[in-house]
Amino acid sequence: MNTLSPIPGHPIGDQGHSVEDVRTFARSSAKRVVVYYNGTFIHLRNGAHSRMASLLRYLVDAGCLVTLFSFANHPTEPWVETAQIAFKNAFPTVRLVLDTQTDLLRRLTFLKNAISSFLPARAQWIIGWHHQGASPNYEALVADSSDAVWIVNYADGLTQLNGIPSAPIVIETHDIKFAQVAKKDCKPPFNFRSLLRMRSEIGVLNCAAAIIAISPVEAGFFRTMLTGPDIFYIPKYGSSAPVRRADRPKDGYLYDLIFVGSDMFQNARGLLAFFETNKSWLMSLRIAVVGHVCENSSIRKFKQGRPHIKFLGFVEDLSTVYAASKAAISPVDGTGLKIKAVEALSHGRPVFASRHSMEGLAAGYGRCVFPIERTYIERMLFDDAAIAEAQTAALAYWESLETAGDLTAFWNFLKRASNDTGLIT
């Protein structure tokens, strides 16, 4: 990789920090971690955003001095002024460094992904390609952050960056990308394009010092396929107090089932399949659909003439909606942890889940997560004692995620990676 040299005086995003400001901040910092996420996540519009916010909160609470690098002009989640203000309010101690993702950088990313799919063994060399001056704020950050640990979100992140730092790199995978894309495109995993994506993804992941997996299934996959990185299964970052299960509403529950989902393809696809398959008996249940999935045209079309399905749209405070619901559903296929299921459990609501949703969870969910089948749903919903017991079990399981997985081992890795500079104590 060529030496990265900053362009003096270039502003960082809309915040007005110069490259020299970044250098001064970098030299004065201890316990430093640099995180890359493409686009804003601060409005928590989907599970990936929630995961990213919890990672930042964990690092801050652990005493790290964190810098977040991102591209300001993400096509769907740009860092507009209101997003930057919201971020500053939520994470006042985290430095936000922004650059513009130019057409040149996008072409370079495409080239890296294409060539690494044919030459995965040369991925380290390929992801190091960069164009000097194309991302001056990132280049300044790299030049002055060799003593930091870098956490890059998604395997794609290493090809999006304009070169890579000569520092320990951790990839927060979120999911298995090639499998997720294959499912989105309704293609088999042995499809030629899927195999090319897999080769590129495996090659890039193998360049990292460590990998964070979001589900036990994916942790096993990475441990089988990768030879270099340490693999950490982390279902939940850090400690956060659970939302207490609300008492049964005085006037009874408003909804029997609740589904909360973003506009991601697997949410609409899974929910519609559940509705279509079970439409004959679901008429007797009151179902709330929450989130941007309500905007999906296929879901909206199905709802016509079915008053038992209520569209609530995006809800800022989900606790009130969960309190009014007996249980949640997660009829979703795909990879990764179904964060919607974990979120429901955190509110003390049991979940009727697809096989893929169950496979994404740590062991021990048997008393609060059930197959999404009519027998289980009706047996639970019409038994007050059973639903109360499952709601209590949901909170207990959610709290148990604190000690599940490899979070302690990951923290020890961060300490080892920083021992030479004494960053993390």
C-alpha positions as a Markdown table, in Angstrom:
| # | Residue | x | y | z |
|---|---|---|---|---|
| 1 | Met | 0.0 | 0.0 | 0.0 |
| 2 | Asn | 1.3 | 3.4 | -0.8 |
| 3 | Thr | 2.0 | 6.0 | 1.9 |
| 4 | Leu | -1.0 | 8.0 | 2.7 |
| 5 | Ser | -0.4 | 11.7 | 2.9 |
| 6 | Pro | -3.1 | 14.2 | 4.1 |
| 7 | Ile | -4.0 | 17.4 | 2.4 |
| 8 | Pro | -3.5 | 20.2 | 4.9 |
| 9 | Gly | -6.4 | 22.4 | 5.8 |
| 10 | His | -9.2 | 20.4 | 4.3 |
| 11 | Pro | -12.4 | 20.5 | 6.3 |
| 12 | Ile | -14.0 | 17.4 | 7.8 |
| 13 | Gly | -17.6 | 17.2 | 6.7 |
| 14 | Asp | -19.7 | 20.1 | 7.9 |
| 15 | Gln | -18.0 | 20.3 | 11.3 |
| 16 | Gly | -15.2 | 22.6 | 10.2 |
| 17 | His | -12.3 | 20.6 | 11.7 |
| 18 | Ser | -9.1 | 20.8 | 9.8 |
| 19 | Val | -6.8 | 18.0 | 9.1 |
| 20 | Glu | -4.4 | 19.5 | 11.7 |
| 21 | Asp | -7.3 | 19.4 | 14.2 |
| 22 | Val | -7.5 | 15.6 | 13.5 |
| 23 | Arg | -3.8 | 15.2 | 14.0 |
| 24 | Thr | -3.8 | 17.2 | 17.3 |
| 25 | Phe | -6.8 | 15.1 | 18.5 |
| 26 | Ala | -5.1 | 11.9 | 17.5 |
| 27 | Arg | -1.9 | 12.7 | 19.3 |
| 28 | Ser | -3.6 | 13.6 | 22.5 |
| 29 | Ser | -5.8 | 10.6 | 22.7 |
| 30 | Ala | -5.3 | 7.4 | 24.7 |
| 31 | Lys | -7.5 | 4.2 | 24.6 |
| 32 | Arg | -8.3 | 4.9 | 20.9 |
| 33 | Val | -10.6 | 3.0 | 18.6 |
| 34 | Val | -11.6 | 4.2 | 15.1 |
| 35 | Val | -14.9 | 2.9 | 13.8 |
| 36 | Tyr | -16.1 | 3.0 | 10.2 |
| 37 | Tyr | -19.8 | 2.8 | 9.2 |
| 38 | Asn | -21.0 | 4.0 | 5.8 |
| 39 | Gly | -23.8 | 6.5 | 6.3 |
| 40 | Thr | -25.7 | 7.6 | 9.3 |
| 41 | Phe | -27.4 | 5.2 | 11.7 |
| 42 | Ile | -28.4 | 7.6 | 14.4 |
| 43 | His | -32.2 | 7.5 | 13.6 |
| 44 | Leu | -32.2 | 3.7 | 14.2 |
| 45 | Arg | -34.3 | 2.8 | 11.2 |
| 46 | Asn | -33.2 | -0.8 | 11.1 |
| 47 | Gly | -31.5 | -3.5 | 13.1 |
| 48 | Ala | -28.0 | -2.7 | 11.6 |
| 49 | His | -28.4 | 0.8 | 12.9 |
| 50 | Ser | -29.3 | -0.4 | 16.4 |
| 51 | Arg | -26.3 | -2.8 | 16.3 |
| 52 | Met | -24.0 | 0.1 | 15.3 |
| 53 | Ala | -25.3 | 2.4 | 18.1 |
| 54 | Ser | -24.9 | -0.3 | 20.7 |
| 55 | Leu | -21.3 | -1.0 | 19.6 |
| 56 | Leu | -20.4 | 2.7 | 20.0 |
| 57 | Arg | -22.1 | 2.9 | 23.3 |
| 58 | Tyr | -20.2 | -0.2 | 24.5 |
| 59 | Leu | -16.9 | 1.3 | 23.4 |
| 60 | Val | -17.6 | 4.7 | 25.1 |
| 61 | Asp | -18.8 | 3.0 | 28.3 |
| 62 | Ala | -15.7 | 0.9 | 28.3 |
| 63 | Gly | -13.5 | 4.0 | 28.4 |
| 64 | Cys | -12.3 | 4.1 | 24.8 |
| 65 | Leu | -11.8 | 7.3 | 23.0 |
| 66 | Val | -13.7 | 6.7 | 19.8 |
| 67 | Thr | -13.5 | 8.3 | 16.4 |
| 68 | Leu | -16.3 | 7.5 | 13.9 |
| 69 | Phe | -15.4 | 7.8 | 10.2 |
| 70 | Ser | -18.2 | 7.8 | 7.6 |
| 71 | Phe | -19.1 | 9.1 | 4.2 |
| 72 | Ala | -21.4 | 12.1 | 4.4 |
| 73 | Asn | -23.2 | 11.5 | 1.1 |
| 74 | His | -24.5 | 8.0 | 1.6 |
| 75 | Pro | -27.3 | 7.6 | -1.0 |
| 76 | Thr | -30.1 | 6.7 | 1.5 |
| 77 | Glu | -28.6 | 7.6 | 4.9 |
| 78 | Pro | -26.6 | 10.9 | 4.4 |
| 79 | Trp | -25.1 | 12.8 | 7.2 |
| 80 | Val | -27.3 | 15.8 | 6.9 |
| 81 | Glu | -27.0 | 18.6 | 9.5 |
| 82 | Thr | -29.9 | 17.2 | 11.6 |
| 83 | Ala | -28.3 | 13.8 | 11.7 |
| 84 | Gln | -24.9 | 15.3 | 12.8 |
| 85 | Ile | -26.7 | 17.2 | 15.6 |
| 86 | Ala | -28.5 | 14.1 | 16.7 |
| 87 | Phe | -25.3 | 12.1 | 16.7 |
| 88 | Lys | -23.5 | 14.8 | 18.8 |
| 89 | Asn | -26.3 | 14.7 | 21.3 |
| 90 | Ala | -26.3 | 10.9 | 21.6 |
| 91 | Phe | -22.4 | 10.5 | 21.6 |
| 92 | Pro | -20.9 | 13.8 | 22.7 |
| 93 | Thr | -17.5 | 12.3 | 23.3 |
| 94 | Val | -17.2 | 10.6 | 19.9 |
| 95 | Arg | -15.4 | 12.5 | 17.1 |
| 96 | Leu | -17.2 | 12.3 | 13.8 |
| 97 | Val | -15.0 | 12.5 | 10.8 |
| 98 | Leu | -16.7 | 12.8 | 7.4 |
| 99 | Asp | -15.5 | 12.6 | 3.8 |
| 100 | Thr | -17.3 | 12.6 | 0.4 |
| 101 | Gln | -17.6 | 9.3 | -1.4 |
| 102 | Thr | -16.8 | 10.4 | -4.9 |
| 103 | Asp | -17.5 | 8.6 | -8.2 |
| 104 | Leu | -13.8 | 7.8 | -8.3 |
| 105 | Leu | -14.0 | 6.0 | -4.9 |
| 106 | Arg | -17.1 | 4.1 | -6.0 |
| 107 | Arg | -15.3 | 2.9 | -9.1 |
| 108 | Leu | -12.3 | 1.9 | -7.1 |
| 109 | Thr | -14.6 | 0.0 | -4.7 |
| 110 | Phe | -16.2 | -1.8 | -7.7 |
| 111 | Leu | -12.8 | -2.7 | -9.0 |
| 112 | Lys | -11.6 | -4.1 | -5.7 |
| 113 | Asn | -14.7 | -6.2 | -5.3 |
| 114 | Ala | -14.5 | -7.5 | -8.8 |
| 115 | Ile | -10.8 | -8.4 | -8.8 |
| 116 | Ser | -10.8 | -9.9 | -5.3 |
| 117 | Ser | -13.6 | -12.3 | -6.4 |
| 118 | Phe | -11.1 | -13.7 | -8.9 |
| 119 | Leu | -8.0 | -13.3 | -6.8 |
| 120 | Pro | -9.1 | -13.8 | -3.1 |
| 121 | Ala | -5.6 | -14.8 | -2.1 |
| 122 | Arg | -4.4 | -11.3 | -3.1 |
| 123 | Ala | -7.2 | -9.5 | -1.2 |
| 124 | Gln | -4.7 | -7.9 | 1.3 |
| 125 | Trp | -2.9 | -6.2 | -1.6 |
| 126 | Ile | -6.2 | -5.3 | -3.5 |
| 127 | Ile | -8.0 | -3.7 | -0.6 |
| 128 | Gly | -4.8 | -1.6 | 0.0 |
| 129 | Trp | -5.3 | 0.2 | -3.3 |
| 130 | His | -6.0 | 3.9 | -2.9 |
| 131 | His | -6.0 | 7.1 | -4.8 |
| 132 | Gln | -4.1 | 9.8 | -2.9 |
| 133 | Gly | -6.1 | 12.9 | -2.2 |
| 134 | Ala | -9.5 | 11.3 | -3.0 |
| 135 | Ser | -10.5 | 11.2 | 0.7 |
| 136 | Pro | -8.3 | 13.7 | 2.5 |
| 137 | Asn | -9.9 | 13.5 | 5.9 |
| 138 | Tyr | -9.7 | 9.7 | 6.0 |
| 139 | Glu | -6.1 | 9.8 | 4.8 |
| 140 | Ala | -5.2 | 12.2 | 7.6 |
| 141 | Leu | -7.0 | 10.0 | 10.1 |
| 142 | Val | -5.1 | 6.9 | 8.8 |
| 143 | Ala | -1.7 | 8.7 | 8.9 |
| 144 | Asp | -2.2 | 9.7 | 12.6 |
| 145 | Ser | -4.1 | 6.6 | 13.9 |
| 146 | Ser | -1.6 | 3.8 | 13.5 |
| 147 | Asp | -1.8 | 3.3 | 17.2 |
| 148 | Ala | -5.6 | 2.7 | 17.2 |
| 149 | Val | -7.6 | -0.4 | 16.7 |
| 150 | Trp | -10.0 | -0.1 | 13.7 |
| 151 | Ile | -13.5 | -1.6 | 13.7 |
| 152 | Val | -15.0 | -1.7 | 10.2 |
| 153 | Asn | -18.6 | -2.6 | 9.7 |
| 154 | Tyr | -19.3 | -5.2 | 7.0 |
| 155 | Ala | -16.8 | -6.9 | 4.9 |
| 156 | Asp | -17.7 | -4.4 | 2.2 |
| 157 | Gly | -16.3 | -1.7 | 4.4 |
| 158 | Leu | -12.7 | -2.6 | 3.6 |
| 159 | Thr | -13.2 | -2.2 | -0.1 |
| 160 | Gln | -15.1 | 1.1 | 0.4 |
| 161 | Leu | -12.2 | 2.7 | 2.2 |
| 162 | Asn | -9.5 | 4.5 | 0.2 |
| 163 | Gly | -6.8 | 2.1 | 1.3 |
| 164 | Ile | -6.5 | 0.4 | 4.7 |
| 165 | Pro | -4.7 | 1.5 | 7.9 |
| 166 | Ser | -1.6 | -0.4 | 9.0 |
| 167 | Ala | -3.3 | -1.2 | 12.3 |
| 168 | Pro | -5.3 | -4.1 | 13.8 |
| 169 | Ile | -8.6 | -4.3 | 12.0 |
| 170 | Val | -11.8 | -5.9 | 13.3 |
| 171 | Ile | -14.7 | -6.5 | 11.0 |
| 172 | Glu | -18.2 | -6.3 | 12.5 |
| 173 | Thr | -19.9 | -8.6 | 9.9 |
| 174 | His | -23.6 | -8.1 | 10.7 |
| 175 | Asp | -24.3 | -11.0 | 8.4 |
| 176 | Ile | -22.9 | -13.2 | 5.7 |
| 177 | Lys | -23.0 | -10.8 | 2.8 |
| 178 | Phe | -23.0 | -13.2 | -0.2 |
| 179 | Ala | -25.7 | -15.4 | 1.4 |
| 180 | Gln | -27.8 | -12.3 | 2.1 |
| 181 | Val | -27.5 | -11.0 | -1.4 |
| 182 | Ala | -28.4 | -14.4 | -2.9 |
| 183 | Lys | -31.5 | -14.5 | -0.8 |
| 184 | Lys | -32.4 | -11.0 | -1.8 |
| 185 | Asp | -32.0 | -11.8 | -5.5 |
| 186 | Cys | -33.8 | -15.2 | -5.0 |
| 187 | Lys | -30.6 | -17.0 | -6.3 |
| 188 | Pro | -29.1 | -20.2 | -5.1 |
| 189 | Pro | -25.8 | -19.9 | -3.1 |
| 190 | Phe | -24.0 | -21.9 | -5.8 |
| 191 | Asn | -25.1 | -19.4 | -8.5 |
| 192 | Phe | -21.9 | -18.1 | -10.3 |
| 193 | Arg | -22.3 | -14.5 | -9.1 |
| 194 | Ser | -23.0 | -15.8 | -5.5 |
| 195 | Leu | -19.8 | -17.8 | -5.6 |
| 196 | Leu | -17.8 | -14.8 | -6.9 |
| 197 | Arg | -19.2 | -12.7 | -4.0 |
| 198 | Met | -18.3 | -15.5 | -1.6 |
| 199 | Arg | -14.7 | -15.6 | -2.8 |
| 200 | Ser | -14.3 | -11.9 | -2.5 |
| 201 | Glu | -15.9 | -11.8 | 1.0 |
| 202 | Ile | -13.9 | -14.7 | 2.3 |
| 203 | Gly | -10.7 | -13.2 | 0.9 |
| 204 | Val | -11.4 | -9.8 | 2.5 |
| 205 | Leu | -12.4 | -11.2 | 5.9 |
| 206 | Asn | -9.3 | -13.2 | 6.0 |
| 207 | Cys | -7.3 | -10.0 | 6.0 |
| 208 | Ala | -8.7 | -8.9 | 9.3 |
| 209 | Ala | -7.2 | -9.4 | 12.8 |
| 210 | Ala | -10.6 | -10.3 | 14.2 |
| 211 | Ile | -14.1 | -11.0 | 13.1 |
| 212 | Ile | -17.3 | -10.2 | 15.1 |
| 213 | Ala | -20.2 | -12.6 | 14.3 |
| 214 | Ile | -23.8 | -11.7 | 15.2 |
| 215 | Ser | -25.1 | -15.3 | 15.5 |
| 216 | Pro | -23.8 | -18.6 | 16.5 |
| 217 | Val | -24.4 | -20.1 | 13.1 |
| 218 | Glu | -22.3 | -17.4 | 11.4 |
| 219 | Ala | -19.6 | -17.7 | 14.0 |
| 220 | Gly | -19.3 | -21.4 | 13.1 |
| 221 | Phe | -19.2 | -20.6 | 9.4 |
| 222 | Phe | -16.4 | -18.1 | 9.9 |
| 223 | Arg | -14.4 | -20.4 | 12.1 |
| 224 | Thr | -14.7 | -23.1 | 9.4 |
| 225 | Met | -13.9 | -20.9 | 6.4 |
| 226 | Leu | -11.3 | -18.4 | 7.8 |
| 227 | Thr | -7.7 | -19.3 | 8.7 |
| 228 | Gly | -6.3 | -16.0 | 10.1 |
| 229 | Pro | -8.7 | -13.9 | 12.2 |
| 230 | Asp | -9.9 | -14.4 | 15.7 |
| 231 | Ile | -13.7 | -15.0 | 15.7 |
| 232 | Phe | -15.9 | -13.5 | 18.4 |
| 233 | Tyr | -19.6 | -14.3 | 18.7 |
| 234 | Ile | -21.3 | -11.2 | 20.2 |
| 235 | Pro | -25.1 | -11.3 | 20.4 |
| 236 | Lys | -25.3 | -8.2 | 22.5 |
| 237 | Tyr | -22.9 | -5.4 | 23.3 |
| 238 | Gly | -22.4 | -4.2 | 26.9 |
| 239 | Ser | -24.9 | -3.8 | 29.7 |
| 240 | Ser | -28.2 | -2.0 | 29.4 |
| 241 | Ala | -31.1 | -2.2 | 31.8 |
| 242 | Pro | -34.1 | -4.2 | 30.4 |
| 243 | Val | -37.4 | -2.5 | 29.9 |
| 244 | Arg | -39.7 | -3.8 | 32.6 |
| 245 | Arg | -42.5 | -5.8 | 31.4 |
| 246 | Ala | -45.6 | -3.7 | 31.6 |
| 247 | Asp | -48.6 | -5.0 | 33.6 |
| 248 | Arg | -51.5 | -6.2 | 31.5 |
| 249 | Pro | -53.4 | -3.2 | 30.3 |
| 250 | Lys | -56.5 | -2.4 | 32.4 |
| 251 | Asp | -58.7 | -2.7 | 29.4 |
| 252 | Gly | -56.9 | -5.7 | 28.0 |
| 253 | Tyr | -54.3 | -6.0 | 25.2 |
| 254 | Leu | -55.0 | -4.1 | 22.0 |
| 255 | Tyr | -53.0 | -6.6 | 19.9 |
| 256 | Asp | -52.4 | -10.3 | 20.0 |
| 257 | Leu | -49.3 | -10.1 | 17.8 |
| 258 | Ile | -46.9 | -7.4 | 16.8 |
| 259 | Phe | -44.4 | -7.2 | 14.0 |
| 260 | Val | -41.8 | -4.5 | 13.9 |
| 261 | Gly | -39.7 | -4.1 | 10.8 |
| 262 | Ser | -37.8 | -1.8 | 8.6 |
| 263 | Asp | -38.2 | -1.6 | 4.8 |
| 264 | Met | -35.5 | -4.3 | 4.3 |
| 265 | Phe | -36.6 | -6.9 | 1.7 |
| 266 | Gln | -36.6 | -9.8 | 4.0 |
| 267 | Asn | -39.1 | -8.1 | 6.4 |
| 268 | Ala | -41.7 | -7.6 | 3.8 |
| 269 | Arg | -41.1 | -10.9 | 2.1 |
| 270 | Gly | -41.3 | -12.9 | 5.4 |
| 271 | Leu | -44.3 | -11.0 | 6.7 |
| 272 | Leu | -46.3 | -11.4 | 3.5 |
| 273 | Ala | -45.5 | -15.1 | 3.3 |
| 274 | Phe | -46.7 | -15.5 | 6.9 |
| 275 | Phe | -49.9 | -13.6 | 6.1 |
| 276 | Glu | -50.6 | -15.5 | 2.9 |
| 277 | Thr | -50.0 | -18.9 | 4.3 |
| 278 | Asn | -52.1 | -18.4 | 7.4 |
| 279 | Lys | -54.8 | -15.9 | 6.2 |
| 280 | Ser | -57.7 | -18.3 | 7.0 |
| 281 | Trp | -57.2 | -18.4 | 10.7 |
| 282 | Leu | -55.4 | -15.1 | 11.4 |
| 283 | Met | -58.7 | -13.3 | 10.9 |
| 284 | Ser | -59.4 | -14.0 | 14.6 |
| 285 | Leu | -56.3 | -12.2 | 15.8 |
| 286 | Arg | -55.5 | -8.6 | 16.2 |
| 287 | Ile | -52.1 | -7.8 | 14.5 |
| 288 | Ala | -50.1 | -4.6 | 14.7 |
| 289 | Val | -47.5 | -3.9 | 12.0 |
| 290 | Val | -44.9 | -1.3 | 13.0 |
| 291 | Gly | -42.1 | 0.4 | 11.1 |
| 292 | His | -41.3 | 1.3 | 7.5 |
| 293 | Val | -42.4 | -2.1 | 6.4 |
| 294 | Cys | -45.9 | -0.6 | 6.4 |
| 295 | Glu | -44.9 | 1.3 | 3.3 |
| 296 | Asn | -44.3 | -1.8 | 1.3 |
| 297 | Ser | -46.8 | -2.0 | -1.6 |
| 298 | Ser | -47.3 | -5.8 | -1.4 |
| 299 | Ile | -48.1 | -5.6 | 2.4 |
| 300 | Arg | -50.4 | -2.6 | 1.8 |
| 301 | Lys | -52.3 | -4.5 | -0.9 |
| 302 | Phe | -52.7 | -7.6 | 1.3 |
| 303 | Lys | -54.1 | -5.5 | 4.2 |
| 304 | Gln | -57.0 | -4.2 | 2.1 |
| 305 | Gly | -60.3 | -5.6 | 3.4 |
| 306 | Arg | -58.5 | -7.0 | 6.6 |
| 307 | Pro | -59.4 | -4.7 | 9.5 |
| 308 | His | -57.8 | -7.1 | 12.0 |
| 309 | Ile | -54.4 | -5.9 | 10.7 |
| 310 | Lys | -53.4 | -2.4 | 11.9 |
| 311 | Phe | -50.6 | -0.4 | 10.3 |
| 312 | Leu | -49.0 | 1.9 | 12.9 |
| 313 | Gly | -46.1 | 3.1 | 10.8 |
| 314 | Phe | -42.8 | 4.3 | 12.3 |
| 315 | Val | -43.2 | 4.6 | 16.1 |
| 316 | Glu | -40.6 | 6.5 | 18.1 |
| 317 | Asp | -41.2 | 4.9 | 21.4 |
| 318 | Leu | -41.9 | 1.2 | 20.9 |
| 319 | Ser | -42.4 | 0.4 | 24.6 |
| 320 | Thr | -46.0 | 1.5 | 24.5 |
| 321 | Val | -46.8 | -0.6 | 21.5 |
| 322 | Tyr | -45.1 | -3.7 | 23.0 |
| 323 | Ala | -47.0 | -3.1 | 26.3 |
| 324 | Ala | -50.3 | -3.3 | 24.4 |
| 325 | Ser | -49.3 | -6.5 | 22.6 |
| 326 | Lys | -49.3 | -10.1 | 23.9 |
| 327 | Ala | -46.4 | -11.4 | 21.8 |
| 328 | Ala | -44.3 | -10.7 | 18.7 |
| 329 | Ile | -43.6 | -12.5 | 15.5 |
| 330 | Ser | -40.4 | -12.8 | 13.5 |
| 331 | Pro | -41.3 | -14.7 | 10.2 |
| 332 | Val | -38.1 | -13.7 | 8.6 |
| 333 | Asp | -35.6 | -15.7 | 6.5 |
| 334 | Gly | -32.0 | -14.6 | 5.9 |
| 335 | Thr | -28.7 | -14.4 | 7.7 |
| 336 | Gly | -27.6 | -12.7 | 10.9 |
| 337 | Leu | -29.3 | -12.1 | 14.2 |
| 338 | Lys | -33.0 | -11.0 | 13.9 |
| 339 | Ile | -32.6 | -7.9 | 16.1 |
| 340 | Lys | -36.4 | -7.4 | 16.0 |
| 341 | Ala | -36.8 | -10.7 | 17.9 |
| 342 | Val | -34.2 | -9.6 | 20.5 |
| 343 | Glu | -35.9 | -6.2 | 20.8 |
| 344 | Ala | -39.2 | -7.8 | 21.5 |
| 345 | Leu | -37.6 | -10.0 | 24.2 |
| 346 | Ser | -36.1 | -6.9 | 25.8 |
| 347 | His | -39.6 | -5.6 | 26.2 |
| 348 | Gly | -40.7 | -8.8 | 27.8 |
| 349 | Arg | -42.6 | -10.1 | 24.8 |
| 350 | Pro | -42.3 | -13.8 | 23.7 |
| 351 | Val | -41.6 | -14.3 | 20.0 |
| 352 | Phe | -43.1 | -16.7 | 17.5 |
| 353 | Ala | -40.2 | -17.1 | 15.1 |
| 354 | Ser | -39.1 | -18.7 | 11.9 |
| 355 | Arg | -36.3 | -21.3 | 11.9 |
| 356 | His | -33.8 | -18.7 | 10.7 |
| 357 | Ser | -34.8 | -16.3 | 13.5 |
| 358 | Met | -34.3 | -19.1 | 16.0 |
| 359 | Glu | -30.9 | -20.1 | 14.6 |
| 360 | Gly | -29.7 | -16.6 | 15.1 |
| 361 | Leu | -30.2 | -16.7 | 18.8 |
| 362 | Ala | -28.0 | -18.0 | 21.6 |
| 363 | Ala | -29.1 | -21.1 | 23.4 |
| 364 | Gly | -31.6 | -21.0 | 26.2 |
| 365 | Tyr | -34.6 | -19.4 | 24.5 |
| 366 | Gly | -37.0 | -22.4 | 24.8 |
| 367 | Arg | -39.4 | -20.8 | 27.3 |
| 368 | Cys | -39.9 | -17.6 | 25.3 |
| 369 | Val | -39.3 | -18.2 | 21.6 |
| 370 | Phe | -41.5 | -20.6 | 19.8 |
| 371 | Pro | -42.1 | -21.9 | 16.3 |
| 372 | Ile | -44.3 | -19.6 | 14.2 |
| 373 | Glu | -47.1 | -22.2 | 13.8 |
| 374 | Arg | -50.8 | -22.0 | 14.5 |
| 375 | Thr | -50.7 | -24.6 | 17.3 |
| 376 | Tyr | -48.1 | -22.7 | 19.3 |
| 377 | Ile | -49.6 | -19.3 | 18.7 |
| 378 | Glu | -53.2 | -20.2 | 19.6 |
| 379 | Arg | -52.2 | -22.3 | 22.6 |
| 380 | Met | -50.2 | -19.4 | 24.0 |
| 381 | Leu | -52.3 | -16.4 | 23.2 |
| 382 | Phe | -55.5 | -17.8 | 24.7 |
| 383 | Asp | -53.9 | -18.9 | 28.0 |
| 384 | Asp | -53.3 | -15.9 | 30.3 |
| 385 | Ala | -51.1 | -17.8 | 32.6 |
| 386 | Ala | -48.9 | -19.2 | 29.8 |
| 387 | Ile | -48.5 | -15.8 | 28.1 |
| 388 | Ala | -47.5 | -14.2 | 31.5 |
| 389 | Glu | -45.0 | -16.9 | 32.1 |
| 390 | Ala | -43.5 | -16.5 | 28.6 |
| 391 | Gln | -43.3 | -12.7 | 29.1 |
| 392 | Thr | -41.3 | -13.2 | 32.3 |
| 393 | Ala | -39.1 | -15.7 | 30.6 |
| 394 | Ala | -38.5 | -13.3 | 27.7 |
| 395 | Leu | -36.9 | -10.7 | 30.0 |
| 396 | Ala | -34.8 | -13.3 | 31.8 |
| 397 | Tyr | -33.5 | -14.6 | 28.5 |
| 398 | Trp | -32.7 | -11.1 | 27.2 |
| 399 | Glu | -30.7 | -10.4 | 30.4 |
| 400 | Ser | -28.8 | -13.7 | 30.0 |
| 401 | Leu | -27.5 | -12.4 | 26.6 |
| 402 | Glu | -25.2 | -10.2 | 28.7 |
| 403 | Thr | -23.0 | -13.2 | 29.5 |
| 404 | Ala | -23.6 | -15.2 | 26.3 |
| 405 | Gly | -20.9 | -15.2 | 23.6 |
| 406 | Asp | -17.4 | -13.8 | 23.5 |
| 407 | Leu | -17.7 | -10.2 | 24.6 |
| 408 | Thr | -15.1 | -10.6 | 27.4 |
| 409 | Ala | -12.7 | -12.4 | 25.0 |
| 410 | Phe | -13.2 | -9.5 | 22.5 |
| 411 | Trp | -12.3 | -7.0 | 25.1 |
| 412 | Asn | -9.2 | -8.9 | 26.0 |
| 413 | Phe | -8.4 | -8.9 | 22.3 |
| 414 | Leu | -8.7 | -5.1 | 22.2 |
| 415 | Lys | -6.3 | -4.9 | 25.2 |
| 416 | Arg | -3.8 | -7.2 | 23.5 |
| 417 | Ala | -4.0 | -5.3 | 20.3 |
| 418 | Ser | -3.2 | -2.1 | 22.1 |
| 419 | Asn | -0.6 | -3.4 | 24.5 |
| 420 | Asp | 2.3 | -1.9 | 22.5 |
| 421 | Thr | 1.0 | 1.6 | 22.9 |
| 422 | Gly | -0.8 | 1.2 | 26.2 |
| 423 | Leu | -4.1 | 2.4 | 24.8 |
| 424 | Ile | -6.5 | 0.3 | 26.7 |
| 425 | Thr | -5.9 | -0.5 | 30.4 |
